Amino acid sequence: MPPLAPMLAKSAPELPEAEPGAFWFEPKWDGFRCLVFRDGDEIELGSRNDRPLTRYFPELLDPLREALPDRCVVDGEIVVAGPDGLDFDALQQRLHPAASRVNKLAIETPAQFVAFDLVAIDDRAILDVGLAERRALLEERLAGVQPPVHLTPGTFDRAVASDWFDRFEGAGLDGVMAKAAGGMYQPGKRTQIKVKHLRTADCVVAGYREHKNADGPGSLMLGLYDDDGRLHHLGVASSFSVARRAELRDELAPYVLEDLTGHPWGEWADAAAHASSETGRLPGGQSRWSAGKDLTFTPLRPDLVAEVAYERVDNGRFRHSARFQHWRPDRDPASCTFEQLEVVPPELLQSVFLAGRT
């Protein structure tokens, strides 16, 4: 019964080398991690942070009843597929407090569920069963499933997984997962391996948010210029140590502005700007994941350039928090444009679903 923490993964720079059959590889889906708890007609969708997802995805409940065993716990990912692959922005929009909006989006941007592990079946919890056996049971019980429920492709072949890593990014996938074939399911433990795409870009640092401990900048606000000379907000660089936060406070102090007058993001001081469709994703705005947290920021003169490492850009935004590498005092902020970002060739999402087991 919920809650149950899903098994997690730690990052690695490349796929592990091992004896054939030692690791099971899967595409890394870019969606909401979800544990499906089914007991007869009753279904609960649980997120990795114990927040219930059931009310936000009503269109999945009947297909899951049709596809899953009567009593089970299945680990997987909720995704939304757009014309160019997985669409995380559309997925985030599904978390709306109004039931009428939820029902409307369920029709306009329906979700799909991708299953990749089996945690319990019938009256038996199988956390202590090796992954290869759990996968075999999952394939047996989900044989012949139809969209919007899918069984993730998987392979023991590292070369196939490497091809997926290169090719499936164009369909919006994050990378590749590597799981020990004999590994047990360990809730909340980072026993799996994730290999994700990593790139760098030189970005203008035009503000920062204070860390929750109030001991220095917790995240740097990053921007790039478009062809018209407008500075767009891409996301943040974060995950600084206590010592580094103290250093950053001193490094950024000479660039702090008392107010947003003349700042390229000055319009965002107006709360009404956050309600408009054109400027709805602003650094000081609220998100559905923020749970009311204060996301206001301290403006900086846009004179600093930082090299950051990032994984992917979706709709002009960094998909995840970037990682600060170092300052670039040799770089003119005006030269930091979108042209430096890598464009990934598209891949039909259907080819991922049809990849099958090798």
Phi, psi and omega in degrees: 000149177292156000276154174217126181283132178288157174289142186246183184223155173247150185282148174218152183285340181206165179295141182292143173266130182198175176298144178307134180091354182284330181234143173255127184250141177221152170299146177265111184281145182252088182204210176260120175299137187212128169261124179262121177254118179240132173223092185067232180281346183278127179228133174236135176253116183248137179273173181290341179254024175069012175275129180292138180250356190305314186292339184275345185228061183296334182290346180271342190294310179294315176301324178291322176297324180287325189268326189267155173302158185300324180227116183192166167231120183240134178264137180189204185220135172267128181227160171238128181260125175255185181295338181249020180115200180296138184238094183289327177300315178296325178296316179299325180295342181290342181273077184242138183289338183272126181299323180297321178290319177302313182293324179294315181289333177298332177273317186284320181228069183296145181269164174230156179242128179249115182271137176222001176202155179241124186256327179210149180215133183056238180259015190241124168277132185240033177297332183268012178261141181298154184301318183301320179288321177297320179296318179298318178295320179297316179297321180295314185281337181252018179301130176080014179297151182240152176305142015268017175256134184226153169257123185298143171297155177203159182204151170269353186270114182297325180295320177295317179298322178295321176296318177300319181302316181284321192271323189279351178299327179294346175262006176094011179275155188279330187161221182223141174261143174237125185232131179301128185300327181263006185289139176277163178277115184242097183305132176076357182262142179269074183258353178260172182238133175240133178243116186241159179289141182222129179224171177234155177210150175265119186237150174282133176260109187246010178175173175209158173252139179291142176295153182300337178274359179058037181242021178138176180298128177268333178208145178261134180274123189251143179216158172226150180271144173267184184293341180266005178082017178266133181274118180260141177279123181262331186152206185226159166250133187216197179067053177265145176288168178300315180297319182291325177298321178295319177296318181297323179302316179291320182293326184270342185309316182294346185256357183291135176258143181289330177211181185267008179298123181082354178284144181299341177251024184300328181298339186281354174289340179279116183301330182294335181296332183288343181272347183279151182290335184280331183234037185285342182250077184251156183303327181268005185276165178269150172240167181288345177269348190281344176052041175082006180294149178284118181249021176294160184224161177268120182285145176237149169302132184282058182250351183262141176237133178235139170275128181233153174261134181222165183261313183198155175247126176241121176052043176077016180226147172295131183294322178232171175300137176278168179243123180296133177255301178189165176285152177237076181295344180276355188256130175285123181307323182296340181275356181274091184242174181291345183299335183282348182281136181284135176261123183269129178301140182289154176223134179295126180300329180301328179293333176288312180299329183267001183301324176069185181266135178251000000 
